């Protein structure tokens, strides 16, 4: 990833927070010279592992029993930034459009597990996190479904783990702009409902 120093994010806690808030990853694997792309929600377990699951019908797990080299890409909010947002545009007109975004790339290796314990852990932990976030005390639990039904559902998935070997992250959120332009973009993000981007810009200001 092209990542100029002024956009580079090195804070592991900030990366983990982005993954927690936007857990649906684009998983890119390589097998025999071909790139295989899937979209999978993940949950971080510690600092060096992700867990998730895929449908058994997804051929990803049959390509290589030893696992596959992969990149998991997590993306937060993004926004088109018009030159019209910059107050300094009226002074020089030396501005062009751009795009603001935050991404985390995790490089590593994905492996698969057909065991019942691993599948229940992957489904249970991810579901628990999301249900508590979205439904609170009314959260859905795996035990709410009939046992025989859950057995069938679990038989139709494969658990996977992603061993993280390298972190890479980029925050492109106007921090290379003059203060007056930065503030104007932040205000525009707030007004347009891009609250995650606006908050991220606040954190950059405090550094």
Backbone as CSV, one residue per row, in Angstrom:
resi,resn,N_x,N_y,N_z,CA_x,CA_y,CA_z,C_x,C_y,C_z
1,UNK,0.842,-1.187,0.000,0.000,0.000,0.000,0.881,1.241,0.000
2,UNK,0.586,2.173,-0.893,1.274,3.460,-0.883,0.856,4.204,0.378
3,UNK,1.833,4.554,1.215,1.506,5.088,2.533,2.525,6.156,2.948
4,UNK,2.339,7.411,2.486,3.262,8.479,2.879,3.337,8.614,4.396
5,UNK,4.487,9.005,4.926,4.667,9.089,6.380,3.614,9.919,7.101
6,UNK,3.127,11.001,6.468,2.160,11.855,7.167,0.769,11.221,7.247
7,UNK,0.551,10.117,6.534,-0.723,9.407,6.626,-0.593,8.077,7.371
8,UNK,0.623,7.679,7.674,0.854,6.360,8.275,0.359,6.307,9.720
9,UNK,-0.375,5.244,10.043,-0.851,4.997,11.409,-0.043,3.847,11.996
10,UNK,0.552,4.078,13.162,1.365,3.038,13.792,0.824,2.589,15.142
11,UNK,-0.239,3.209,15.595,-0.809,2.897,16.899,-1.650,1.623,16.804
12,UNK,-1.189,0.542,17.434,-1.895,-0.741,17.372,-3.291,-0.643,17.994
13,UNK,-3.431,0.147,19.054,-4.744,0.289,19.685,-5.727,0.965,18.734
14,UNK,-5.252,1.943,17.982,-6.109,2.608,17.008,-6.522,1.634,15.906
15,UNK,-5.607,0.775,15.491,-5.934,-0.228,14.474,-6.973,-1.210,14.999
16,UNK,-6.779,-1.668,16.226,-7.722,-2.608,16.830,-9.099,-1.981,16.964
17,UNK,-9.142,-0.692,17.291,-10.421,0.007,17.436,-11.140,0.086,16.094
18,UNK,-10.393,0.315,15.019,-11.013,0.365,13.693,-11.585,-0.996,13.320
19,UNK,-10.821,-2.057,13.583,-11.294,-3.409,13.276,-12.535,-3.744,14.089
20,UNK,-12.552,-3.325,15.344,-13.698,-3.571,16.212,-14.943,-2.846,15.688
21,UNK,-14.761,-1.627,15.198,-15.894,-0.834,14.725,-16.349,-1.240,13.327
22,UNK,-15.415,-1.764,12.507,-15.730,-2.137,11.121,-15.164,-3.535,10.849
23,UNK,-15.803,-4.573,11.413,-15.213,-5.924,11.397,-15.303,-6.683,10.080
24,UNK,-16.058,-6.160,9.112,-16.169,-6.877,7.841,-14.925,-6.619,6.999
25,UNK,-14.115,-7.669,6.804,-12.855,-7.534,6.078,-12.988,-8.034,4.647
26,UNK,-12.188,-7.446,3.778,-11.950,-8.025,2.462,-10.729,-8.917,2.614
27,UNK,-10.932,-10.212,2.487,-9.851,-11.184,2.662,-9.334,-11.591,1.287
28,UNK,-8.065,-11.288,1.040,-7.445,-11.609,-0.244,-6.414,-12.707,-0.016
29,UNK,-6.630,-13.865,-0.634,-5.715,-15.004,-0.503,-5.066,-15.297,-1.853
30,UNK,-3.907,-15.905,-1.793,-3.215,-16.285,-3.020,-3.084,-17.792,-3.082
31,UNK,-3.456,-18.353,-4.238,-3.332,-19.795,-4.425,-2.982,-20.081,-5.878
32,UNK,-1.826,-20.678,-6.084,-1.344,-21.052,-7.415,-1.418,-19.872,-8.386
33,UNK,-0.955,-18.720,-7.918,-0.883,-17.538,-8.774,-2.186,-16.788,-8.944
34,UNK,-3.250,-17.277,-8.351,-4.556,-16.616,-8.472,-4.909,-15.914,-7.168
35,UNK,-5.505,-14.729,-7.274,-5.985,-14.008,-6.102,-7.453,-14.361,-5.865
36,UNK,-7.756,-14.760,-4.638,-9.112,-15.173,-4.267,-9.625,-14.184,-3.226
37,UNK,-10.752,-13.556,-3.502,-11.263,-12.475,-2.656,-12.583,-12.884,-2.012
38,UNK,-12.668,-12.700,-0.693,-13.894,-12.949,0.055,-14.133,-11.797,1.025
39,UNK,-15.367,-11.688,1.495,-15.727,-10.650,2.469,-16.230,-11.355,3.728
40,UNK,-15.459,-11.204,4.819,-15.687,-12.009,6.020,-15.599,-11.131,7.267
41,UNK,-16.601,-11.200,8.166,-16.480,-10.499,9.452,-15.509,-11.243,10.366
42,UNK,-14.638,-10.480,11.008,-13.633,-11.068,11.886,-13.728,-10.478,13.289
43,UNK,-13.167,-11.218,14.222,-13.031,-10.764,15.605,-11.568,-10.925,15.995
44,UNK,-10.987,-9.877,16.575,-9.601,-9.994,17.024,-9.525,-10.811,18.298
45,UNK,-8.522,-11.681,18.367,-8.269,-12.455,19.570,-6.802,-12.236,19.933
46,UNK,-6.577,-11.386,20.938,-5.225,-10.981,21.255,-4.704,-10.000,20.222
47,UNK,-3.391,-9.911,20.117,-2.781,-8.970,19.184,-2.332,-9.620,17.878
48,UNK,-2.379,-10.937,17.812,-1.798,-11.591,16.641,-2.714,-12.598,15.958
49,UNK,-4.037,-12.493,16.230,-4.934,-13.458,15.595,-6.327,-12.877,15.379
50,UNK,-6.926,-13.262,14.256,-8.332,-13.000,13.963,-9.047,-14.336,13.887
51,UNK,-10.325,-14.351,14.254,-11.118,-15.567,14.064,-12.397,-15.215,13.304
52,UNK,-12.895,-16.186,12.556,-14.117,-15.999,11.794,-14.590,-17.329,11.249
53,UNK,-15.481,-17.286,10.293,-15.940,-18.530,9.673,-16.437,-18.251,8.260
54,UNK,-16.484,-19.304,7.451,-17.011,-19.220,6.097,-17.980,-20.373,5.878
55,UNK,-18.767,-20.264,4.826,-19.659,-21.363,4.460,-18.832,-22.546,3.967
56,UNK,-19.257,-23.749,4.316,-18.550,-24.941,3.840,-18.581,-25.010,2.315
57,UNK,-19.616,-24.443,1.719,-19.718,-24.433,0.257,-18.681,-23.526,-0.390
58,UNK,-18.096,-22.631,0.392,-17.024,-21.766,-0.101,-15.758,-22.619,-0.269
59,UNK,-15.243,-22.678,-1.484,-14.120,-23.576,-1.786,-12.791,-23.120,-1.174
60,UNK,-12.770,-21.971,-0.519,-11.527,-21.447,0.030,-10.816,-22.471,0.922
61,UNK,-11.589,-23.205,1.719,-10.970,-24.103,2.693,-10.424,-25.393,2.093
62,UNK,-10.715,-25.655,0.827,-10.228,-26.897,0.224,-8.983,-26.684,-0.639
63,UNK,-8.602,-25.448,-0.866,-7.459,-25.172,-1.740,-6.155,-25.718,-1.173
64,UNK,-5.930,-25.518,0.125,-4.670,-25.968,0.726,-4.904,-26.259,2.205
65,UNK,-4.746,-27.509,2.588,-5.010,-27.913,3.971,-4.044,-27.249,4.950
66,UNK,-2.895,-26.795,4.457,-1.898,-26.169,5.320,-2.155,-24.677,5.534
67,UNK,-3.102,-24.123,4.794,-3.409,-22.706,4.936,-2.948,-21.900,3.733
68,UNK,-3.303,-20.620,3.730,-3.017,-19.752,2.598,-2.449,-18.418,3.069
69,UNK,-1.484,-17.889,2.329,-1.021,-16.532,2.586,-2.148,-15.574,2.234
70,UNK,-2.312,-14.526,3.054,-3.470,-13.667,2.856,-3.235,-12.255,3.385
71,UNK,-4.110,-11.353,2.967,-4.187,-9.994,3.498,-5.643,-9.747,3.863
72,UNK,-5.873,-9.279,5.082,-7.219,-8.898,5.523,-7.272,-7.379,5.543
73,UNK,-8.207,-6.812,4.788,-8.316,-5.360,4.644,-9.580,-4.877,5.349
74,UNK,-9.394,-3.986,6.308,-10.512,-3.389,7.037,-10.600,-1.912,6.664
75,UNK,-11.797,-1.447,6.347,-11.964,-0.061,5.914,-13.043,0.619,6.732
76,UNK,-12.731,1.792,7.238,-13.703,2.583,7.985,-14.472,3.472,7.013
77,UNK,-15.079,4.541,7.525,-15.806,5.463,6.655,-14.866,6.118,5.650
78,UNK,-15.435,6.524,4.522,-14.668,7.278,3.540,-15.536,8.414,3.007
79,UNK,-14.894,9.381,2.379,-15.650,10.533,1.878,-14.896,11.235,0.756
80,UNK,-15.631,11.658,-0.245,-15.095,12.514,-1.298,-14.903,13.912,-0.726
81,UNK,-13.749,14.515,-1.003,-13.452,15.852,-0.494,-13.304,16.809,-1.679
82,UNK,-14.250,17.726,-1.801,-14.231,18.710,-2.884,-13.337,19.895,-2.527
83,UNK,-12.643,20.467,-3.502,-11.864,21.684,-3.246,-12.734,22.823,-2.706
84,UNK,-14.026,22.767,-2.987,-14.929,23.815,-2.520,-15.034,23.867,-0.998
85,UNK,-14.601,22.785,-0.332,-14.647,22.776,1.129,-13.534,23.616,1.751
86,UNK,-12.470,23.881,0.986,-11.320,24.585,1.542,-11.495,26.106,1.483
87,UNK,-11.467,26.796,2.605,-11.517,28.257,2.594,-10.367,28.882,1.797
88,UNK,-9.189,28.222,1.800,-8.051,28.799,1.086,-8.179,28.686,-0.433
89,UNK,-9.175,27.963,-0.909,-9.383,27.851,-2.360,-9.591,29.223,-2.984
90,UNK,-10.296,30.086,-2.286,-10.587,31.412,-2.836,-9.325,32.266,-2.976
91,UNK,-8.272,31.876,-2.309,-7.035,32.662,-2.354,-6.117,32.241,-3.501
92,UNK,-6.000,30.948,-3.724,-5.027,30.471,-4.711,-5.633,29.628,-5.826
93,UNK,-6.748,28.960,-5.551,-7.381,28.016,-6.485,-6.452,26.854,-6.843
94,UNK,-5.399,26.668,-6.062,-4.473,25.565,-6.298,-4.871,24.358,-5.446
95,UNK,-6.034,23.834,-5.745,-6.550,22.675,-5.018,-7.226,21.724,-5.998
96,UNK,-7.199,20.452,-5.671,-7.877,19.445,-6.488,-8.679,18.529,-5.561
97,UNK,-9.640,17.802,-6.101,-10.419,16.874,-5.259,-9.546,15.750,-4.713
98,UNK,-10.005,15.156,-3.619,-9.316,14.000,-3.055,-10.336,13.122,-2.340
99,UNK,-9.855,12.097,-1.701,-10.730,11.166,-0.986,-10.117,10.900,0.383
100,UNK,-10.911,10.999,1.433,-10.442,10.694,2.780,-10.898,9.298,3.187
101,UNK,-10.026,8.581,3.888,-10.367,7.217,4.303,-9.404,6.741,5.373
102,UNK,-9.797,5.652,6.028,-8.954,4.965,7.009,-8.993,3.478,6.696
103,UNK,-7.823,2.864,6.628,-7.756,1.426,6.345,-6.699,0.763,7.220
104,UNK,-6.915,-0.517,7.485,-5.922,-1.359,8.150,-5.721,-2.596,7.275
105,UNK,-4.470,-2.882,6.952,-4.119,-4.103,6.221,-3.373,-5.028,7.175
106,UNK,-3.868,-6.239,7.324,-3.175,-7.242,8.135,-2.637,-8.321,7.203
107,UNK,-1.340,-8.511,7.226,-0.706,-9.521,6.388,-0.442,-10.762,7.245
108,UNK,-0.738,-11.922,6.697,-0.512,-13.137,7.475,-0.936,-14.385,6.750
109,UNK,-1.431,-15.326,7.517,-1.788,-16.633,6.956,-3.108,-17.097,7.556
110,UNK,-3.997,-17.567,6.684,-5.293,-18.056,7.127,-5.294,-19.583,7.136
111,UNK,-5.854,-20.152,8.206,-5.957,-21.604,8.338,-7.384,-21.972,8.733
112,UNK,-7.751,-23.215,8.492,-9.142,-23.637,8.635,-9.282,-24.751,9.675
113,UNK,-10.439,-24.779,10.321,-10.694,-25.758,11.379,-12.128,-26.258,11.233
114,UNK,-12.266,-27.575,11.063,-13.591,-28.177,10.895,-14.171,-28.679,12.220
115,UNK,-13.447,-28.469,13.313,-13.908,-28.964,14.602,-15.085,-28.180,15.151
116,UNK,-15.946,-28.874,15.868,-17.138,-28.246,16.434,-16.781,-27.142,17.428
117,UNK,-15.750,-27.360,18.229,-15.357,-26.373,19.234,-14.939,-25.057,18.588
118,UNK,-14.127,-25.146,17.541,-13.650,-23.944,16.857,-14.800,-23.210,16.179
119,UNK,-15.731,-23.955,15.601,-16.862,-23.321,14.917,-17.789,-22.637,15.910
120,UNK,-18.063,-23.282,17.029,-18.914,-22.661,18.051,-18.250,-21.416,18.641
121,UNK,-16.941,-21.461,18.807,-16.224,-20.311,19.348,-16.291,-19.135,18.380
122,UNK,-16.066,-19.409,17.099,-16.077,-18.345,16.097,-17.452,-17.688,15.996
123,UNK,-18.487,-18.509,15.888,-19.844,-17.976,15.775,-20.278,-17.320,17.081
124,UNK,-20.035,-18.010,18.185,-20.499,-17.515,19.480,-19.873,-16.200,19.876
125,UNK,-18.559,-16.065,19.717,-17.873,-14.847,20.146,-18.227,-13.648,19.274
126,UNK,-18.269,-13.852,17.960,-18.614,-12.753,17.069,-20.070,-12.326,17.266
127,UNK,-20.953,-13.310,17.409,-22.366,-13.008,17.628,-22.565,-12.267,18.943
128,UNK,-21.893,-12.705,19.986,-22.021,-12.065,21.291,-21.596,-10.607,21.222
129,UNK,-20.488,-10.341,20.550,-20.014,-8.962,20.416,-21.034,-8.089,19.691
130,UNK,-21.529,-8.572,18.556,-22.429,-7.765,17.744,-23.824,-7.649,18.353
131,UNK,-24.322,-8.731,18.949,-25.651,-8.683,19.558,-25.689,-7.712,20.738
132,UNK,-24.656,-7.732,21.567,-24.611,-6.799,22.702,-24.532,-5.358,22.215
133,UNK,-23.823,-5.155,21.122,-23.678,-3.812,20.566,-24.991,-3.308,19.979
134,UNK,-25.718,-4.183,19.316,-26.922,-3.758,18.604,-28.215,-3.965,19.386
135,UNK,-28.244,-4.976,20.258,-29.500,-5.309,20.939,-29.437,-5.270,22.459
136,UNK,-28.261,-5.061,23.030,-28.148,-4.917,24.475,-28.689,-6.110,25.237
137,UNK,-29.554,-5.843,26.192,-30.115,-6.906,27.028,-31.012,-7.862,26.250
138,UNK,-31.427,-7.450,25.073,-32.297,-8.290,24.246,-31.490,-9.114,23.234
139,UNK,-30.215,-9.280,23.502,-29.337,-9.968,22.557,-29.791,-11.389,22.246
140,UNK,-29.574,-11.780,20.983,-29.823,-13.153,20.569,-28.633,-14.010,20.990
141,UNK,-28.926,-15.208,21.479,-27.881,-16.153,21.865,-28.036,-17.433,21.058
142,UNK,-26.933,-18.142,20.868,-26.999,-19.400,20.136,-27.970,-20.367,20.794
143,UNK,-28.079,-20.290,22.115,-28.974,-21.187,22.846,-30.443,-20.870,22.594
144,UNK,-30.741,-19.719,21.965,-32.128,-19.388,21.641,-32.675,-20.280,20.532
145,UNK,-31.792,-20.786,19.686,-32.213,-21.631,18.570,-32.254,-23.095,19.007
146,UNK,-33.138,-23.899,18.417,-33.186,-25.332,18.755,-31.830,-25.989,18.509
147,UNK,-31.458,-26.890,19.376,-30.136,-27.512,19.300,-29.919,-28.236,17.970
148,UNK,-30.943,-28.944,17.500,-30.776,-29.683,16.250,-30.589,-28.733,15.066
149,UNK,-31.256,-27.585,15.137,-31.114,-26.583,14.073,-29.696,-26.014,14.074
150,UNK,-29.176,-25.674,15.261,-27.828,-25.131,15.345,-26.798,-26.151,14.879
151,UNK,-27.037,-27.421,15.147,-26.116,-28.471,14.708,-26.014,-28.485,13.188
152,UNK,-27.168,-28.362,12.533,-27.194,-28.336,11.063,-26.460,-27.098,10.545
153,UNK,-26.740,-25.948,11.176,-26.098,-24.703,10.738,-24.578,-24.774,10.909
154,UNK,-24.127,-25.312,12.024,-22.685,-25.423,12.269,-22.026,-26.434,11.337
155,UNK,-22.767,-27.445,10.944,-22.234,-28.423,9.994,-21.961,-27.789,8.633
156,UNK,-22.604,-26.670,8.366,-22.493,-26.017,7.057,-21.468,-24.894,7.019
157,UNK,-20.640,-24.773,8.071,-19.604,-23.743,8.077,-18.239,-24.352,8.412
158,UNK,-17.211,-23.562,8.201,-15.838,-23.929,8.555,-15.242,-22.752,9.324
159,UNK,-14.645,-23.024,10.463,-13.997,-21.962,11.231,-12.658,-21.620,10.583
160,UNK,-12.258,-20.379,10.741,-10.934,-20.008,10.241,-10.242,-19.082,11.234
161,UNK,-8.936,-19.146,11.224,-8.123,-18.244,12.041,-7.100,-17.593,11.125
162,UNK,-6.780,-16.362,11.433,-5.838,-15.588,10.638,-4.686,-15.191,11.549
163,UNK,-3.502,-15.727,11.292,-2.325,-15.397,12.083,-1.683,-14.135,11.516
164,UNK,-1.669,-13.070,12.321,-1.172,-11.771,11.859,0.355,-11.740,11.939
165,UNK,0.984,-11.474,10.809,2.442,-11.377,10.748,2.919,-9.934,10.610
166,UNK,2.069,-9.083,10.032,2.473,-7.692,9.853,1.253,-6.781,9.812
167,UNK,1.349,-5.657,10.510,0.304,-4.634,10.517,0.691,-3.502,9.572
168,UNK,-0.303,-2.929,8.916,-0.089,-1.761,8.077,-1.385,-0.945,8.103
169,UNK,-1.287,0.353,8.358,-2.506,1.154,8.449,-2.280,2.564,7.914
170,UNK,-3.364,3.140,7.411,-3.295,4.472,6.800,-4.500,5.296,7.217
171,UNK,-4.224,6.511,7.691,-5.255,7.496,7.988,-5.065,8.669,7.033
172,UNK,-5.876,8.751,6.024,-5.800,9.891,5.102,-7.008,10.777,5.406
173,UNK,-6.839,11.693,6.330,-7.976,12.488,6.824,-7.628,13.975,6.894
174,UNK,-7.030,14.463,5.808,-6.760,15.897,5.628,-5.723,16.468,6.586
175,UNK,-4.938,15.613,7.243,-3.953,16.145,8.182,-2.793,16.839,7.483
176,UNK,-2.721,16.742,6.156,-1.695,17.455,5.402,-2.172,18.831,4.920
177,UNK,-3.398,19.191,5.302,-3.951,20.487,4.891,-3.656,21.564,5.926
178,UNK,-3.791,22.822,5.502,-3.686,23.927,6.439,-4.797,23.821,7.476
179,UNK,-4.566,24.408,8.649,-5.497,24.261,9.763,-6.911,24.704,9.399
180,UNK,-7.029,25.820,8.673,-8.358,26.334,8.335,-9.088,25.386,7.388
181,UNK,-8.346,24.758,6.470,-8.958,23.785,5.563,-9.313,22.499,6.304
182,UNK,-8.414,22.060,7.177,-8.670,20.868,7.997,-9.960,21.047,8.801
183,UNK,-10.102,22.196,9.453,-11.289,22.459,10.277,-12.556,22.475,9.427
184,UNK,-12.457,23.018,8.225,-13.628,23.083,7.348,-14.053,21.689,6.898
185,UNK,-13.082,20.837,6.606,-13.398,19.466,6.208,-14.024,18.708,7.380
186,UNK,-13.470,18.891,8.560,-14.017,18.227,9.741,-15.470,18.641,9.976
187,UNK,-15.750,19.902,9.830,-17.125,20.387,10.001,-18.040,19.778,8.944
188,UNK,-17.551,19.677,7.724,-18.345,19.081,6.646,-18.635,17.615,6.931
189,UNK,-17.668,16.902,7.487,-17.879,15.500,7.828,-18.957,15.366,8.898
190,UNK,-18.934,16.258,9.875,-19.939,16.229,10.945,-21.325,16.495,10.382
191,UNK,-21.439,17.498,9.548,-22.736,17.887,8.973,-23.295,16.791,8.074
192,UNK,-22.404,16.106,7.323,-22.855,15.074,6.391,-23.095,13.724,7.052
193,UNK,-22.869,13.638,8.373,-23.117,12.390,9.085,-21.951,11.427,9.092
194,UNK,-20.788,11.865,8.621,-19.593,11.019,8.657,-18.928,11.175,10.029
195,UNK,-19.627,10.711,11.050,-19.191,10.970,12.426,-17.892,10.255,12.778
196,UNK,-17.673,9.071,12.224,-16.440,8.354,12.529,-15.234,9.118,11.984
197,UNK,-15.348,9.628,10.758,-14.268,10.414,10.183,-14.034,11.687,10.981
198,UNK,-15.121,12.342,11.372,-15.005,13.584,12.146,-14.289,13.330,13.473
199,UNK,-14.634,12.243,14.143,-13.982,11.910,15.416,-12.518,11.552,15.205
200,UNK,-12.228,10.871,14.123,-10.845,10.522,13.820,-10.016,11.785,13.599
201,UNK,-10.608,12.781,12.981,-9.906,14.036,12.743,-9.659,14.761,14.071
202,UNK,-10.594,14.649,14.997,-10.402,15.248,16.327,-9.200,14.616,17.029
203,UNK,-9.066,13.297,16.901,-7.938,12.612,17.531,-6.617,13.050,16.931
204,UNK,-6.609,13.297,15.616,-5.393,13.766,14.950,-5.013,15.151,15.471
205,UNK,-6.010,16.000,15.690,-5.756,17.343,16.186,-5.080,17.316,17.559
206,UNK,-5.446,16.312,18.380,-4.940,16.257,19.757,-3.529,15.693,19.856
207,UNK,-3.040,15.093,18.754,-1.702,14.496,18.806,-0.621,15.576,18.741
